[in-house]
């Protein structure tokens, strides 16, 4: 009888040990799964953060392009305006030759974050320029800016005005074609303006 009891006791101990080991194993397996899930989630978060940090906004791209143009020895970056919309860089202004314009486009294209480049640069004729023409151009530019500022339709702070021997170039962003047409109309009405090149970008 005692042998039977001892045998049952031993069996209970063995079963208890096995159950404890099984629970420990189950807990370990569960712990591993939780750890793996946490690691996977962490990796996904890290990946998302990397993608977010890899994104470059338009203002950053504009700053990078301006810096690259400034560092280039061939280009006089002071005569070139840079604007960026959804990674598309637009270059406007007056340059002395087509070669300089091509160089500016090449520099902008190679800049990090740039999707494409819209070349709206104008070639200026240095041979026919004089101090008087520069003065007249400055007056024309100031007059147009003042009229745009007073206008309630055109968002003047987003419109850049440049004048070269009476030829006015409008660049920048407006919300619709009505604003673009209005800005061009205002510029054409200013005394001394020979023609207006409307390079305004409609964003909506």
C-alpha positions in Angstrom: 0.0 0.0 0.0 2.8 2.3 0.9 4.5 1.5 -2.4 1.4 2.5 -4.2 1.2 5.8 -2.3 4.9 6.5 -2.9 4.4 5.8 -6.6 1.4 8.2 -6.8 3.4 10.8 -4.9 6.3 10.4 -7.3 3.9 10.6 -10.3 2.4 13.8 -8.9 5.8 15.3 -8.4 6.8 14.4 -12.0 3.6 15.8 -13.4 4.0 18.9 -11.4 7.6 19.3 -12.6 6.5 18.8 -16.2 3.6 21.3 -15.9 5.9 23.9 -14.3 8.5 23.3 -17.1 5.7 23.6 -19.7 4.4 26.8 -18.2 7.9 28.2 -18.1 8.4 27.2 -21.7 5.1 28.7 -22.7 6.0 31.9 -20.9 9.4 32.0 -22.6 7.8 31.4 -26.0 5.3 34.2 -25.3 8.1 36.5 -24.1 10.0 35.8 -27.3 7.0 36.5 -29.4 6.4 39.8 -27.6 10.1 40.7 -28.0 10.0 39.9 -31.7 6.8 41.9 -32.2 8.4 44.9 -30.4 11.6 44.6 -32.5 9.5 44.4 -35.7 7.4 47.4 -34.7 10.5 49.3 -33.7 12.1 48.5 -37.1 8.9 49.8 -38.8 9.0 53.0 -36.8 12.7 53.5 -37.6 11.9 53.0 -41.3 9.1 55.5 -41.2 11.3 58.0 -39.4 14.1 57.5 -42.0 11.6 58.1 -44.8 10.3 61.2 -43.1 13.8 62.5 -42.5 14.6 61.8 -46.1 11.8 64.1 -47.3 13.0 67.5 -48.2 10.6 70.5 -48.3 10.5 73.1 -51.0 12.1 75.8 -48.9 15.1 73.6 -48.0 15.5 72.7 -51.7 15.4 76.4 -52.7 18.1 77.2 -50.1 20.3 74.3 -51.3 20.0 75.4 -54.9 20.8 79.0 -54.1 23.8 77.9 -52.1 25.0 75.7 -55.0 24.6 78.6 -57.5 26.5 80.9 -55.1 29.4 78.5 -54.9 29.7 78.2 -58.7 32.4 80.5 -60.1 30.7 80.9 -63.6 27.3 82.0 -62.3 26.4 85.4 -60.8 23.7 84.1 -58.5 22.6 87.6 -57.6 20.8 87.9 -61.0 19.0 84.5 -60.6 15.8 83.9 -58.6 15.0 80.4 -57.3 11.6 79.1 -56.4 10.5 75.5 -55.7 7.0 73.8 -55.9 6.8 70.1 -55.0 10.4 69.6 -55.8 10.3 71.4 -59.2 12.7 74.2 -59.2 12.1 77.3 -61.4 15.0 79.6 -62.3 14.2 83.2 -63.3 16.1 86.4 -63.9 18.7 87.7 -66.4 22.0 86.1 -67.2 24.8 87.3 -69.6 24.8 84.3 -71.9 23.1 81.0 -72.8 26.2 79.2 -71.5 25.6 80.7 -68.0 21.9 79.8 -68.2 22.8 76.1 -69.1 25.3 76.0 -66.2 22.7 77.3 -63.7 20.2 74.6 -64.9 22.9 71.9 -64.6 23.9 73.1 -61.0 20.2 73.2 -59.9 19.5 69.7 -61.5 22.4 68.1 -59.5 21.2 69.6 -56.2 19.8 67.1 -53.7 16.0 66.9 -53.6 15.4 68.5 -57.0 12.9 66.6 -59.1 13.2 68.8 -62.2 14.2 72.3 -63.3 12.1 74.8 -65.2 14.5 77.2 -67.0 12.9 80.7 -67.4 16.2 82.6 -67.4 16.5 85.5 -69.9 19.7 86.5 -71.8 20.6 90.1 -71.3 22.4 92.2 -73.9 25.3 93.9 -72.1 26.5 95.7 -75.2 23.4 98.0 -75.4 23.0 98.7 -71.7 23.8 102.0 -70.1 23.5 103.6 -66.7 20.4 105.3 -67.9 18.7 102.1 -68.8 19.5 100.6 -65.4 17.9 103.6 -63.8 14.8 103.4 -65.9 14.5 99.6 -65.3 14.7 100.2 -61.5 12.0 102.8 -61.7 9.8 100.6 -63.8 10.3 97.7 -61.4 9.5 99.8 -58.3 6.4 101.2 -60.0 5.1 97.8 -60.8 5.8 96.5 -57.3 3.9 99.4 -55.8 0.9 98.9 -58.0 0.8 95.2 -57.3 1.1 95.9 -53.6 -1.9 98.2 -53.8 -4.0 95.7 -55.8 -6.4 93.5 -53.8 -6.5 90.7 -56.3 -2.8 89.9 -56.8 -0.8 88.3 -53.9 2.1 90.7 -54.4 4.4 89.1 -51.8 4.5 85.9 -54.0 5.3 87.8 -57.2 8.8 88.8 -58.3 9.3 91.6 -60.7 12.5 92.1 -62.8 13.1 94.6 -65.6 15.7 94.5 -68.4 15.7 97.4 -70.8 12.0 97.9 -70.4 11.2 94.2 -70.7 9.5 93.0 -67.5 9.6 89.5 -66.2 7.0 88.3 -63.7 7.8 85.2 -61.7 6.6 83.4 -58.6 3.3 81.8 -57.6 -0.3 82.8 -57.8 -3.5 80.9 -57.0 -5.3 81.2 -60.3 -5.1 82.4 -63.9 -7.2 85.5 -63.0 -4.4 86.7 -60.6 -1.8 85.9 -63.2 -3.6 87.9 -65.9 -4.2 90.7 -63.5 -0.5 91.0 -62.6 0.4 91.0 -66.3 -2.1 93.7 -67.0 -0.9 95.9 -64.2 2.7 95.6 -65.4 1.8 96.4 -69.0 0.1 99.6 -67.9 3.2 101.0 -66.2 5.0 103.8 -68.2 8.2 102.7 -69.9 7.3 99.0 -70.1 8.0 97.6 -73.6 6.7 94.1 -73.0 5.9 91.7 -70.2 7.0 88.1 -70.0 4.6 86.3 -67.7 6.3 83.4 -66.0 4.0 83.2 -63.1 3.1 79.7 -61.9 -0.6 78.9 -61.1 -0.6 76.6 -58.0 -4.3 75.6 -58.0 
